[in-house]
Amino acid sequence: MSEHDHHPVPLDDHVPGHRTGRLRPVLALASLLPLAAAVGALAVTPEPGPTTVERSVTSAEAGGVQLWCPGPLDPPQEALGAGTDEDLAVIPPSPAVDVRTVALEPASSLLFGRVSGSETRLEEDGSVRAPSITALGADGQALTVPTVSRDLGAAVQTVTGAEDTLQVQTTGSEGGRPVLDTVQTTVTTEGDYRSLAMSRCLPTATDAAFLGVSTQRGASSQLVLSNPGDRPATAAVQVWTADGPATMAGRSQVVVAPRTEQRILLESIAPGHDHVGVRAEVIGAPLVMHMQTTERDGLTPGGAEILAPTSAPAREQIVPGVRVEQAAPTLVLANTQGEDATATVTVMGTGGPLPDAGQEVAVPAGAVVPVTLNGVPEGDHAVRVDSSQPLLAVVRSETSGADLPGDTIGAPVDFALAAPAPELGSHSVVALPAGGQAGHLALTATEDTEVTVAPISEDGAAAEPIVMQISAETMATVPTQDLQVDGEPAAGVTVVPERPGVLHASWVQQHDDGAGGTLLATLPVTVLQNTDVEVSVRLSE
């Protein structure tokens, strides 16, 4: 309509030639005729039916992966403070870390236990499709470290001697999520913090549990909470001891501002305990969480570890990779539930369960209980825990070095905290420590099964897969010397079980300290999420 349609000009009674007295009623009647016609039309038009609203449906694939590495050992400043006697000054741990990432395309033949190159899945320039790997320093700048690959869809990146906290970003060739593993190692061969610490680089999370660290005199255990995001987060922290839940005294809520880090000294909350457990539940932005623990017995080095979160409490748990050399290992159980529990412990060796090492253990509600596993011979073992209530579990192993000079210093010790390994499904990949001198893959199964292990080299090539038969409730190992590609140590391996849900595995690493002693660390082989699942997204009003 025009403006005049909305605002008609009225007829003027005084305009010459107009007879308004009769015209107005006629116009009024005429104006009602269109309205009557419209009403009639509405009366005979049928009511419209319901309208179907089209909603768009699309799918979203999982994108790339961001992982954060814990960085080098960082003891509290008061522990590093030197006295007036230079002979008694504390020697800090090595500031350098090595980080290795092994990433595979979801369609790589190595994830199916075969070595078969691809000639059809090529980029436009003729190069083979493989995941991209980028390592970034704490300042967010990418490091100039090459990523190498062959025609197997596997990419490998090795960072050595970095004195930084690294972030690793990986993306599949088509923008999806690759199958990957990233492992950090840091080695200190002498001094007060003599140790081998091996840990996994992880994404952010909202829940994490740790177990087995000490708050005794000479020990220091720090829960490290890092917020890489732009939103604040609040972590609810609880510590458990042999006496039950610790009194947090106002320290149960920890606020972590964006792009900052908070460290909680456990010895300031619950001092004087050989083994404690910790849980952190996060509200707000997810956090990167790890545990750092160091030990000394007077002037004698006692080892150190950097720990990723352990698996959630469960009624059935299997811990492979328990290396026994001199001292008996210690199983640590934590009952975070409200009811008392009873646990049955079974120790398995290469010949099956050890009858003299099995036992039943009472685990009170809210308590941490250490169990010495006597009667376990030297060698490699797995520990199984079956309990009436979900429990946390780790196994502590120790190795001793040569006696140090002097009357006040004993033989140095290093320790490893072996965590439960989840049952493996279709496949998994393990990045092996960079510069590792010796190690082995520890395998155990709840039922007879076959497993295929494929070694991967630093340049993405692979050796002929190893096929093994694993008997139920026994331990089997694959040493480093059997995991070589063209005469060089493997950078990673894929583990492909024949039967899903029965195989458990860990990687055990050893390092010569150069003085007749051995350093020790272990990592469970984790279950990898399905990397090629599409998520349906429905758009609605």
C-alpha positions as CSV (number, residue, x, y, z in Angstrom):
1,M,0.0,0.0,0.0
2,S,0.9,3.7,-0.6
3,E,0.9,6.3,2.1
4,H,-2.5,7.6,0.9
5,D,-4.0,4.2,1.3
6,H,-3.3,4.4,5.0
7,H,-4.3,8.1,5.4
8,P,-7.2,9.0,3.0
9,V,-7.9,12.7,2.6
10,P,-11.5,13.6,3.9
11,L,-14.0,15.2,1.5
12,D,-14.6,18.8,2.2
13,D,-18.3,19.8,2.7
14,H,-17.6,23.3,1.4
15,V,-16.1,22.3,-1.9
16,P,-18.2,23.7,-4.8
17,G,-20.1,21.0,-6.8
18,H,-20.1,18.4,-4.1
19,R,-23.3,17.1,-2.5
20,T,-22.0,15.5,0.6
21,G,-25.3,14.9,2.3
22,R,-26.1,11.7,0.3
23,L,-22.6,10.8,-0.8
24,R,-21.3,9.8,2.6
25,P,-23.9,7.0,3.3
26,V,-23.3,5.7,-0.2
27,L,-19.5,5.6,0.3
28,A,-19.9,4.0,3.7
29,L,-22.0,1.2,2.2
30,A,-19.5,0.8,-0.6
31,S,-16.7,0.5,1.8
32,L,-18.4,-2.4,3.6
33,L,-18.8,-4.5,0.4
34,P,-15.1,-5.6,0.2
35,L,-15.1,-6.5,3.9
36,A,-18.3,-8.6,3.5
37,A,-16.7,-10.4,0.5
38,A,-13.6,-11.1,2.5
39,V,-15.6,-12.5,5.4
40,G,-17.5,-14.7,2.9
41,A,-14.3,-16.0,1.4
42,L,-12.9,-16.8,4.9
43,A,-16.0,-18.7,5.7
44,V,-15.8,-21.1,2.7
45,T,-11.9,-21.6,2.8
46,P,-11.0,-24.9,4.5
47,E,-8.7,-24.7,7.6
48,P,-5.1,-25.4,6.7
49,G,-3.5,-28.6,7.9
50,P,-0.5,-28.9,10.2
51,T,2.7,-27.7,8.7
52,T,5.7,-30.0,8.7
53,V,8.9,-28.2,9.9
54,E,12.0,-29.6,8.3
55,R,14.9,-30.0,10.7
56,S,18.5,-30.2,9.4
57,V,20.5,-33.2,10.3
58,T,24.3,-33.3,9.8
59,S,27.2,-35.2,11.2
60,A,30.4,-34.1,12.9
61,E,33.6,-36.2,13.0
62,A,36.0,-36.0,15.9
63,G,38.7,-33.4,15.2
64,G,42.4,-33.3,16.1
65,V,43.8,-33.9,19.5
66,Q,45.6,-31.5,21.9
67,L,47.8,-33.1,24.6
68,W,49.7,-31.4,27.4
69,C,52.9,-32.9,28.8
70,P,53.8,-32.4,32.5
71,G,57.3,-31.1,31.9
72,P,60.5,-31.7,34.0
73,L,60.6,-32.5,37.7
74,D,60.1,-29.4,39.7
75,P,60.6,-29.9,43.4
76,P,59.5,-27.3,45.9
77,Q,61.9,-24.4,46.2
78,E,62.4,-25.1,50.0
79,A,63.6,-28.6,49.1
80,L,66.2,-27.2,46.7
81,G,67.5,-24.6,49.1
82,A,71.3,-25.1,49.7
83,G,72.9,-24.7,53.1
84,T,76.3,-23.3,53.9
85,D,78.0,-26.6,53.3
86,E,78.6,-27.2,49.6
87,D,79.1,-30.9,50.2
88,L,75.5,-31.1,51.5
89,A,73.9,-28.8,48.8
90,V,71.0,-30.3,47.0
91,I,71.6,-31.2,43.4
92,P,68.4,-30.4,41.3
93,P,66.9,-32.9,38.9
94,S,67.6,-32.8,35.2
95,P,65.7,-30.0,33.5
96,A,65.4,-31.8,30.2
97,V,62.6,-34.0,28.9
98,D,62.2,-36.1,25.8
99,V,58.8,-36.4,24.2
100,R,57.8,-38.9,21.5
101,T,54.6,-39.1,19.6
102,V,53.4,-41.9,17.4
103,A,50.2,-41.2,15.4
104,L,48.4,-43.5,12.9
105,E,45.6,-43.0,10.4
106,P,42.5,-44.9,11.5
107,A,42.8,-47.0,8.3
108,S,46.5,-47.9,8.7
109,S,47.1,-51.6,8.2
110,L,49.3,-51.5,11.4
111,L,46.2,-51.2,13.5
112,F,45.0,-54.5,12.0
113,G,48.2,-56.4,12.6
114,R,49.5,-56.1,9.1
115,V,52.3,-54.2,7.3
116,S,50.7,-53.1,4.0
117,G,51.5,-49.8,2.2
118,S,48.9,-47.7,0.5
119,E,49.3,-46.6,-3.1
120,T,45.8,-45.2,-3.5
121,R,45.4,-42.9,-0.5
122,L,47.7,-40.2,-1.6
123,E,47.7,-36.4,-1.4
124,E,47.4,-34.3,-4.6
125,D,51.1,-33.9,-4.7
126,G,51.7,-37.6,-4.5
127,S,52.7,-37.8,-0.9
128,V,51.3,-40.5,1.4
129,R,48.6,-39.5,3.8
130,A,49.7,-39.5,7.4
131,P,48.8,-37.5,10.6
132,S,50.4,-34.2,11.3
133,I,52.2,-33.7,14.6
134,T,53.2,-30.3,16.0
135,A,55.0,-29.7,19.3
136,L,54.6,-26.3,20.9
137,G,56.6,-24.8,23.8
138,A,55.1,-23.1,26.8
139,D,55.0,-19.9,24.9
140,G,52.7,-21.4,22.3
141,Q,55.4,-21.3,19.6
142,A,55.9,-24.4,17.4
143,L,59.2,-26.2,17.7
144,T,61.2,-26.8,14.6
145,V,61.1,-30.6,14.9
146,P,60.4,-32.8,11.9
147,T,57.6,-35.3,11.6
148,V,58.5,-38.3,9.5
149,S,56.3,-40.9,7.8
150,R,56.2,-43.6,5.2
151,D,53.4,-45.2,3.2
152,L,51.9,-47.0,6.2
153,G,49.9,-44.1,7.5
154,A,52.1,-43.7,10.6
155,A,53.8,-40.5,11.6
156,V,56.5,-40.2,14.3
157,Q,57.9,-37.1,16.0
158,T,60.7,-37.2,18.6
159,V,61.7,-34.1,20.7
160,T,64.9,-34.5,22.8
161,G,66.4,-32.3,25.5
162,A,63.5,-29.9,25.7
163,E,63.7,-27.7,28.9
164,D,60.0,-26.8,28.7
165,T,56.5,-27.9,29.2
166,L,55.3,-29.1,25.8
167,Q,52.0,-29.2,24.1
168,V,51.4,-31.7,21.3
169,Q,48.8,-31.2,18.6
170,T,47.9,-34.0,16.1
171,T,45.4,-34.2,13.3
172,G,44.6,-36.9,10.8
173,S,45.2,-36.3,7.1
174,E,41.5,-35.5,6.5
175,G,41.1,-33.4,9.6
176,G,39.9,-36.2,11.9
177,R,41.4,-37.7,15.0
178,P,44.3,-40.1,14.6
179,V,45.1,-43.1,16.8
180,L,48.1,-41.9,18.8
181,D,50.2,-42.0,22.0
182,T,52.6,-39.4,23.4
183,V,55.1,-40.3,26.1
184,Q,57.4,-38.0,28.1
185,T,60.6,-39.2,29.8
186,T,63.1,-37.4,32.0
187,V,66.2,-39.1,33.4
188,T,68.5,-38.0,36.3
189,T,71.3,-40.5,36.7
190,E,72.9,-39.1,39.8
191,G,72.4,-36.7,42.7
192,D,69.5,-36.2,45.1
193,Y,66.8,-36.8,42.5
194,R,68.3,-39.8,40.8
195,S,65.4,-41.3,38.9
196,L,63.6,-42.2,35.7
197,A,60.2,-40.6,35.3
198,M,58.0,-41.7,32.4
199,S,54.6,-40.2,32.0
200,R,51.9,-39.9,29.3
201,C,50.9,-36.5,27.8
202,L,47.1,-36.1,28.2
203,P,44.1,-33.9,27.3
204,T,42.3,-31.8,29.8
205,A,39.9,-33.6,32.1
206,T,37.3,-32.9,34.9
207,D,38.1,-35.9,37.2
208,A,41.4,-37.4,38.2
209,A,42.6,-39.8,40.9
210,F,46.2,-40.6,42.1
211,L,47.4,-43.2,44.5
212,G,50.6,-44.5,46.2
213,V,52.6,-41.3,46.7
214,S,54.3,-40.5,50.0
215,T,54.2,-37.6,52.5
216,Q,56.8,-39.0,54.9
217,R,59.8,-37.0,56.0
218,G,62.1,-36.4,53.0
219,A,59.3,-37.0,50.5
220,S,57.3,-34.3,48.6
221,S,54.2,-35.0,46.6
222,Q,52.5,-32.2,44.6
223,L,49.2,-32.3,42.8
224,V,49.6,-30.0,39.8
225,L,46.5,-28.4,38.3
226,S,47.0,-26.4,35.1
227,N,44.3,-24.4,33.3
228,P,45.2,-23.9,29.6
229,G,41.8,-22.4,28.8
230,D,40.2,-18.9,29.0
231,R,37.7,-19.7,31.7
232,P,38.4,-20.2,35.4
233,A,38.0,-23.6,37.1
234,T,37.4,-24.8,40.6
235,A,38.8,-28.2,41.7
236,A,37.3,-30.1,44.7
237,V,40.3,-32.0,46.2
238,Q,40.1,-34.8,48.7
239,V,43.1,-36.7,50.3
240,W,42.8,-40.3,51.7
241,T,45.2,-41.8,54.2
242,A,45.5,-45.1,56.2
243,D,43.5,-43.3,58.9
244,G,40.7,-42.4,56.5
245,P,39.8,-39.1,54.7
246,A,42.2,-36.3,55.6
247,T,40.9,-33.1,57.1
248,M,41.2,-30.6,54.3
249,A,40.9,-27.5,56.6
250,G,39.6,-25.1,54.0
251,R,41.9,-26.4,51.3
252,S,39.3,-28.6,49.6
253,Q,38.4,-26.0,47.0
254,V,41.2,-24.8,44.7
255,V,40.5,-22.0,42.1
256,V,42.6,-22.1,39.0
257,A,42.5,-19.0,37.0
258,P,42.8,-19.1,33.2
259,R,46.3,-19.9,31.9
260,T,47.7,-20.4,35.3
261,E,48.8,-23.4,37.4
262,Q,48.2,-24.3,41.1
263,R,50.3,-26.8,43.1
264,I,49.0,-28.5,46.2
265,L,51.7,-29.9,48.6
266,L,50.1,-33.0,50.0
267,E,52.6,-33.1,52.9
268,S,51.1,-29.9,54.1
269,I,47.6,-31.5,54.3
270,A,48.4,-35.1,55.5
271,P,52.1,-35.4,56.6
272,G,53.8,-38.6,57.7
273,H,52.1,-41.2,55.5
274,D,53.8,-43.8,53.4
275,H,51.0,-43.9,50.9
276,V,48.1,-41.5,50.2
277,G,45.4,-41.2,47.6
278,V,44.0,-38.0,46.0
279,R,41.0,-37.2,43.9
280,A,40.3,-33.9,42.1
281,E,36.8,-33.1,40.6
282,V,36.6,-30.0,38.5
283,I,33.8,-27.5,38.0
284,G,34.2,-25.1,35.1
285,A,37.0,-25.3,32.6
286,P,38.6,-28.8,32.4
287,L,42.2,-29.0,33.7
288,V,45.4,-30.7,32.9
289,M,46.3,-32.8,36.0
290,H,49.3,-34.8,37.1
291,M,51.1,-35.8,40.2
292,Q,54.8,-35.3,41.0
293,T,56.5,-37.2,43.8
294,T,60.1,-37.3,45.0
295,E,61.7,-39.2,47.9
296,R,64.9,-39.1,49.9
297,D,65.9,-41.0,53.0
298,G,68.2,-38.5,54.7
299,L,71.0,-38.0,52.2
300,T,70.1,-41.1,50.2
301,P,68.2,-40.6,46.9
302,G,64.9,-42.4,46.9
303,G,63.6,-41.9,43.4
304,A,60.9,-39.8,41.7
305,E,57.9,-40.2,39.5
306,I,55.6,-38.0,37.4
307,L,52.2,-39.7,37.3
308,A,49.2,-39.4,35.1
309,P,45.8,-40.1,36.7
310,T,45.1,-43.7,37.4
311,S,41.9,-45.5,36.3
312,A,38.6,-45.1,38.1
313,P,37.7,-47.3,41.0
314,A,36.7,-50.8,39.9
315,R,35.8,-54.2,41.4
316,E,38.2,-56.0,38.9
317,Q,41.6,-54.6,38.1
318,I,44.8,-56.0,36.5
319,V,48.2,-54.4,36.9
320,P,50.8,-55.8,34.5
321,G,54.4,-54.6,34.4
322,V,55.3,-55.3,38.0
323,R,59.0,-55.6,37.9
324,V,60.6,-57.4,41.0
325,E,64.3,-57.2,41.6
326,Q,65.4,-57.0,45.2
327,A,62.6,-55.8,47.5
328,A,59.1,-57.3,47.6
329,P,56.5,-55.1,45.8
330,T,53.8,-53.3,47.6
331,L,50.1,-53.3,46.5
332,V,48.3,-50.1,47.6
333,L,44.5,-50.1,47.7
334,A,42.2,-47.2,48.4
335,N,38.5,-47.5,49.3
336,T,36.9,-44.2,48.4
337,Q,33.4,-45.7,49.0
338,G,31.2,-45.5,52.0
339,E,31.2,-49.3,52.7
340,D,34.0,-51.6,53.9
341,A,35.5,-53.8,51.2
342,T,37.2,-57.2,50.9
343,A,39.7,-57.7,48.2
344,T,41.2,-61.0,46.8
345,V,44.8,-60.5,45.5
346,T,46.3,-62.8,42.9
347,V,49.9,-62.5,41.6
348,M,50.6,-64.0,38.2
349,G,54.0,-64.9,36.7
350,T,55.2,-66.5,33.5
351,G,53.9,-69.9,34.7
352,G,50.6,-68.7,36.0
353,P,49.3,-67.7,39.5
354,L,51.7,-67.8,42.4
355,P,49.8,-69.7,45.2
356,D,52.1,-68.4,48.0
357,A,51.5,-64.7,47.0
358,G,47.7,-64.7,47.0
359,Q,45.8,-63.3,49.9
360,E,42.6,-61.6,51.0
361,V,42.7,-58.1,52.3
362,A,40.2,-56.0,54.3
363,V,39.9,-52.4,53.1
364,P,37.9,-50.1,55.4
365,A,35.7,-47.4,53.9
366,G,37.7,-44.2,53.2
367,A,41.1,-45.8,53.9
368,V,44.3,-46.5,52.1
369,V,45.8,-50.0,52.8
370,P,49.3,-51.1,51.7
371,V,49.8,-54.8,51.1
372,T,53.3,-56.3,51.0
373,L,53.4,-59.0,48.3
374,N,55.8,-61.5,49.9
375,G,56.8,-64.7,48.2
376,V,57.1,-63.0,44.7
377,P,60.4,-64.0,43.0
378,E,62.5,-61.7,40.9
379,G,61.1,-61.1,37.4
380,D,58.0,-59.8,35.7
381,H,54.6,-60.2,37.2
382,A,51.0,-59.0,37.0
383,V,48.7,-58.4,40.0
384,R,44.9,-59.0,39.9
385,V,42.5,-57.5,42.4
386,D,38.9,-58.6,42.8
387,S,37.0,-56.7,45.4
388,S,33.5,-56.4,46.8
389,Q,33.5,-52.6,46.4
390,P,35.2,-50.5,43.7
391,L,38.8,-49.7,44.7
392,L,41.8,-47.8,43.5
393,A,44.9,-49.8,43.1
394,V,48.6,-49.4,42.2
395,V,51.7,-51.6,42.7
396,R,55.0,-50.1,43.9
397,S,58.3,-51.7,42.8
398,E,61.8,-50.7,43.8
399,T,65.3,-51.1,42.4
400,S,68.5,-50.3,44.2
401,G,71.8,-48.9,42.9
402,A,75.3,-49.3,44.0
403,D,76.4,-48.0,47.4
404,L,77.4,-44.4,47.3
405,P,80.7,-43.2,48.9
406,G,80.5,-42.2,52.5
407,D,79.3,-43.6,55.8
408,T,76.0,-41.6,55.9
409,I,74.7,-42.4,52.5
410,G,73.2,-45.8,51.6
411,A,72.4,-47.4,48.2
412,P,70.2,-45.1,46.1
413,V,66.7,-46.3,45.3
414,D,64.4,-45.7,42.4
415,F,60.7,-46.8,42.3
416,A,57.9,-47.3,39.9
417,L,54.2,-47.1,40.5
418,A,52.4,-49.5,38.2
419,A,48.8,-48.6,37.5
420,P,46.0,-50.9,36.3
421,A,45.8,-51.4,32.6
422,P,42.4,-51.5,31.0
423,E,41.3,-54.4,28.8
424,L,42.2,-53.8,25.2
425,G,39.6,-53.8,22.5
426,S,40.4,-53.9,18.8
427,H,43.9,-52.2,18.9
428,S,46.2,-49.8,20.7
429,V,49.4,-47.9,20.0
430,V,52.3,-47.3,22.3
431,A,54.9,-44.6,21.9
432,L,58.2,-45.9,23.3
433,P,60.5,-43.6,25.3
434,A,63.0,-41.6,23.3
435,G,66.6,-42.7,24.0
436,G,65.4,-45.6,26.1
437,Q,68.2,-48.2,26.7
438,A,66.0,-51.2,27.6
439,G,62.5,-52.0,28.2
440,H,59.8,-54.6,27.5
441,L,56.1,-55.0,26.7
442,A,54.4,-56.9,29.6
443,L,51.2,-58.8,28.5
444,T,48.7,-60.8,30.5
445,A,45.2,-62.0,29.7
446,T,42.1,-63.3,31.5
447,E,41.5,-65.9,28.8
448,D,43.7,-67.6,26.2
449,T,44.2,-65.3,23.3
450,E,46.5,-64.4,20.5
451,V,48.1,-61.0,20.1
452,T,50.0,-59.3,17.2
453,V,52.6,-56.7,18.0
454,A,54.0,-54.5,15.2
455,P,57.2,-52.4,15.8
456,I,57.3,-49.0,14.2
457,S,60.5,-47.1,13.5
458,E,61.4,-43.4,13.9
459,D,60.7,-42.8,10.2
460,G,57.3,-44.5,10.2
461,A,58.4,-47.8,8.7
462,A,57.5,-51.1,10.3
463,A,59.0,-54.6,10.9
464,E,57.2,-57.9,10.4
465,P,54.6,-58.2,13.2
466,I,55.2,-60.6,16.0
467,V,52.4,-63.0,16.7
468,M,52.2,-64.5,20.2
469,Q,49.9,-66.9,22.1
470,I,49.0,-65.7,25.6
471,S,47.7,-68.2,28.1
472,A,45.1,-67.2,30.7
473,E,46.5,-65.8,33.9
474,T,50.1,-65.8,32.8
475,M,52.7,-63.1,32.1
476,A,54.5,-62.7,28.8
477,T,57.1,-60.1,27.8
478,V,58.4,-58.8,24.5
479,P,61.9,-57.2,25.1
480,T,63.3,-54.2,23.3
481,Q,65.7,-56.4,21.3
482,D,62.8,-58.1,19.6
483,L,61.1,-54.8,18.8
484,Q,63.6,-53.5,16.2
485,V,63.1,-52.2,12.6
486,D,66.2,-52.6,10.3
487,G,68.4,-53.1,13.3
488,E,67.3,-50.0,15.2
489,P,65.1,-49.8,18.3
490,A,61.4,-49.2,17.6
491,A,59.8,-45.8,18.3
492,G,56.5,-47.4,19.0
493,V,54.4,-50.5,18.7
494,T,50.8,-51.4,17.9
495,V,49.1,-54.1,20.0
496,V,46.3,-56.0,18.3
497,P,44.5,-58.7,20.3
498,E,42.7,-61.5,18.6
499,R,39.9,-61.4,21.2
500,P,38.6,-58.1,22.5
501,G,38.3,-57.5,26.2
502,V,40.7,-60.1,27.6
503,L,44.2,-58.6,27.1
504,H,46.0,-56.2,29.4
505,A,49.4,-54.6,28.7
506,S,52.0,-52.2,30.2
507,W,55.4,-50.9,29.0
508,V,58.2,-51.3,31.5
509,Q,61.3,-49.1,31.0
510,Q,64.8,-49.5,32.5
511,H,67.7,-47.2,32.3
512,D,71.4,-47.7,33.3
513,D,72.5,-45.0,35.7
514,G,76.1,-45.4,34.7
515,A,77.2,-46.6,38.2
516,G,76.0,-50.1,38.2
517,G,72.4,-49.4,39.1
518,T,69.1,-49.4,37.2
519,L,66.3,-46.8,37.1
520,L,62.7,-48.0,36.6
521,A,59.4,-46.7,35.3
522,T,56.2,-48.2,33.9
523,L,53.1,-47.1,32.0
524,P,49.9,-49.0,31.2
525,V,48.8,-49.4,27.6
526,T,45.6,-47.5,27.3
527,V,42.3,-48.1,25.5
528,L,42.0,-45.7,22.6
529,Q,38.7,-44.1,21.7
530,N,37.1,-45.0,18.4
531,T,38.6,-42.4,16.0
532,D,36.2,-42.6,13.1
533,V,32.8,-42.4,14.8
534,E,30.5,-39.7,13.4
535,V,28.2,-37.9,15.8
536,S,24.7,-37.0,14.4
537,V,23.7,-33.4,15.1
538,R,20.0,-32.4,14.7
539,L,19.1,-28.7,14.4
540,S,15.7,-27.8,15.9
541,E,13.8,-24.7,17.0
